[in-house]
Amino acid sequence: MLPFEEADIQAAAWVAMQHGAAGLDRELDEVGEHIKALDPTGRRFARVLRDTIDQLLNGEATGRYDWKTLYKTEKTHAGTLVEINLQREFRFADGAAMDYQIAGVDVDCKYSQQFGGWMIPPEAMGHICLLAWADDYKSLWSVGLVRIRDEWLNTGINRDLKLTLKAGHREKIKWLWRDEDLPENVLLHMDAADRAAVFAADSGQRRLNELFRRVQRRRIGRNVVRTVAQQKDYMKRVRGNGGSRSALRAEGILIMGDYASHRAVAGQLGLPLPEEGEFVSARVVTSRLRHGDAPSVSLDGKRWVLAQTDDPVEPAPALPSHTGQG
């Protein structure tokens, strides 16, 4: 998109002023309502943001899990990838002047890993911007809408003539989701000593075994498995028949996937429920070792509860059968 001529920018600013009068903006509200109808809970947006960060890290090929290890050019490319991946997910039509057309309205898409760091081009003046933010260190994300007005932007001009929204005007953003939980990057947030032990193993299978042994009762995403295994057949390394699920059974560790039968087991044990492409591991013991009303599940004709640190090791039961892979 070519920069606007000065007259065009002035005209767009006038339009923005009219839309912003009395805090009313019917188009902005319609865009927001359309997006919320497509994704009422925000789970689809959260998944796109998580997957885009993981796409940049490319852990299967690089072993990377930390945003700080990305090259500058890769970080710069993040905004473009978010724009593309959101359009693929929601099938937004191309805009006439901006990135998308949503509910018949041109909308520009801007992403920043730093809150407030959205770079607004001059051609977006008077248009609605979809502002996305995700922070892997805080495990949070937000998405909102704002119609760009000249007086709300910082006056500093960079080489590309892009501006940022003044901090004092961020309350003008209509938040669709604010400070929501981003699916956790477990490798980034796990104990450093445990992480070192995982990567010290000399094969993808042993690294995965160590991961599920050390990271229990937390959701472990597909990309974490991919990054640790660094093998094309990484999902096979989790399953039974030689994978982590069978290797750790002797240690009393269950590895539940995203299947309904596995989610039911996790729920009965009071564990986080694995979402699509996720796993949750936990060591269990028969309920005879535990008194009280601890959550329990019936497997292999016995009742099982989550193990405590000082409980003796018992071989884990088999998980319910399921259809498909995982």
N, C-alpha and C positions, 0 to 999 in steps of 0.2 A: 504494500500500500504506500502510495506517495504522500508526502506531507501535504497538509492543507495549505492553500494560499491564505494570506492574512484575513481577507474578507470572509473566507469560508469559516475560519476559526472564530471570528467575531459573531457570525451568524449562528454557529453551533453553540457558542456561549450564551447567546440570547435565548435559544431554545431551551438550554439547560436551566436558565433562570426561570423561564415560564413553567417548566415542569416542576421546579423545586419550590414554587410559590406555595406558601401555607403548608409546606411539608407534604403536598399531594403529588403523586406521580402514578397515574393509572397504569401506564405501560410497565413500570418497574414492578408494581404489585402483580400484574398479570404474568410477567416473566417468573416471579417468585412462586406464584401459585402453580404454574405449569411445572416448574422444577420439582416442587414438593409433591405434586401428583405423581411424577415419575419415580420419585424416591422418598416416600413418606418418612422412613426412619433414618435416612442418610447412609445406610449401609453400603449402597452402591458407590457413592462418592468416596467413602472411607476406603473401600477396596481399590478404587482407581488410584487414589493417592498413595496407598501402601504399595501397590503393584508398580507404580511409576518410579518410586524411590528404589525399589528392588531392581527394576529394569536398569536403572542407572548404575547401581552397584555391581550388577552382573556377577553375583557371587559364585555361580557355577564355574565361570571361567577365571575369575580373579581372586576368589576367597575373601573379597571385601564385604564388610558389614557396617562400616562407619562413613557417614556423609563427609566427614573431614578428609577422607582419603581420596575423594573424587578430584579429578583435575578441574581446573577453573573452567575449561571449555565444557566439561560435562555438566557442571553446575549451571552454566549459562543455558545449556540445552534443556534443563529441567522444565522451564516454562512451556517450551514448545511441545514437549512430550505430554505434559499434563493437558494442554489444549487438545492435542490429537487423541489422547486416550479417553478424555471425557466425551469428545465427539463420537468416537467409536462406540462407547458404552451407551450413550443416550440417543445416538443417531440424530444429533442436531443438524439441521440444514446449514449450508454455508450462508453467511451473511452477505449483504450487498456491499457494505463498506467495512464491517467488522468481522470477527471470526465466525460467529454463529448467527442464525436467526432462530429465536425462541419465541413461541406464541406470536409470530409475525413481527417480532421486534429485533433489530440488529443489536447484538451483544458481543462485547470484546471479552476475552478471557485472559486473566493475569494471575500468575502463581508466584509466590515467594516463600522460601524456607525461613526467611526472617520476617516476623510479623511487622506489617507496615511498609515493607520493602517493594511493594508492587510498582513497577515502572510503567507510567502512563504515557503513551505517545500522543503527540498533538492532534492526530487525526481522530482520537477517541473523545475529544472535547464535545460535550453535549450528548454523548452516547452513554448507554448503560454498560458498566463493567461488572463481570462476574469475578470477584476476588477470592482466590483460594490460598490457603496457608496450611502447611503441615510441618511439624517439628518432630523429628525422629527421637530427639533427646528428651523432649517432654511427653512424647507419645500423645500429642494433641493435634487436632485439625479444626479449621473453621472455613466456612464458605458464606459469602454475602454478596449483596448487590448494591451498587451506588451509581448514580448518574453524575458524570464528571462535570464539575464547574471550575472555571479558571481560578476563582478566589479561594478555592479549597486546596489548591496545589502549592507545593513549595516553589519558590522562585528560582532556585538554583537550576542551571541548565547543563546537562552533560552533552557529550559528543553527539548522541542520537536525539537530542532535544526532548528526551523523556523526563517526566516529572514524577514526584511522589506525592501522595496524599498527606496533607499536614496532620500531625498527630491530634491537634485540637479539633479536627473535623472527622475523625474516624467514627464518631458517634452518628454521623450521617449514614453510615453503612447499614443497610437492612440485612441483618444476619439471618440466614436460613438455618445455619447450625453454628454454634459458637463453643469453642473449647470442648469438642467431642473427643472421645477416646480413639486414638489411632491404633489399629492392630499393632501389638508390640513387636519390636525388633529384638527378639530374645537375646541374640548374640551381643547386641550393643549394651543391653542392660543386665546381663548376668554377671555374677561375681568373676572378677578378673582371673583369680586362681583357677576357678572351674573352667573358664573359657580357655585358658592356657592348656589345661589338661585335655580338653576336647581336641584341640588342634595339634597336640603333641603326638596323638595316636598316628600310627604309620599306614593306615589304610582308611578309605572312606567308610567301610563297614564298622571298623573299630571306633572311628570318630563319632559316627552316629550312635553306636552303643553307649559311648561315654556321654554324649549329649542327653540321651533319654535317661541315663542313670543319674546325672547331676541336675538336670532341669526337670523337676517334677511338679505336678499340680499347677502348671502354667500352660497356656496355649502355645504351641510351637508351629509356626506357619511353614507352608511348603517351601518358601524361599530359604528359610533357615536350614531346612533339610538339604536343599539343593546346594547351599553354600558350604555346608559341612561335608557332604559326601563328595562334591566336585566330580560327579560321575553322571553320565547321561541317564542311567537307569536308577536314579536316586530313590524313586518311590519303592522300587523292588527291595531296596536295602532296609526298608522299615518293616515290611510284611513278615509273615511267618515263613516257614520253609527256608530257613537260613538267614532271615533278616533280623533286625533288632527285636522284633516282637517275640520270636522264638528264642533268640540268644539270651534275652533278659528274663525270660519266664522262670528260669531256675532261681533267680534272685528275688522272685516275688513281685516283679514289676509288670504291670499291665500297660499296654500302649493302645489307647483308644483313638480311633479315627473319626471321620465325620459322618459315618453311617448311623442310621436311626438306632440300631441295636447297641452300638458303641456309645452313642450319646445318652441312651437310656441308662447304661451302666454308670457313666460319668455323673449323670444327674442324681442317681440313687446314692452315690458315694459323696455327694456334695462338692463335686469338682466342677471347674469351668467346663462348659459344653464346647467341644471342638466345632468350629465353624467350617465352611467349605475349605478343603485343602489343609486343615489343621489337625494336630495330634495333641493328646494330653497323656502324660505318663504318670504312674503313681505306684508305689509299693503297697501291697495289701497283705493282710494276715486273716486267718479265720477268726470269727467273732468270739470264739471261746477265750481268746486272749484279751478281750476288751469288755469292760462292764459299762453299764449306763446305756444311753440312747444314741450312741454314735451312728451316723448314717451307714447303712449296710446294703449289700446286694447279694442275691442268691445266684451262685454259679457252680456248676459241677456238683449240685446237690448239697452245697454248704453255703453258709452265710459268711461274707467277707466284709472287712472294714479297712479303712486306711491305716497303714502301719505307723507306729511311732518309732523314733530313733532307736530306742532300746529294745524293741520287739525282735525276737529271733526270726531268722529268715525262713519263710515257707515258700515252696514253689507256687507260682501263681496259677489260678485256674485258666481254662481256655475261655476266650471271649466268645460271645454268641456268633454264630455264622452270619454271613452277610452276602449280598449279591454284588458282584463287580470287583473292582480293584481297590486296595487301600488298606 
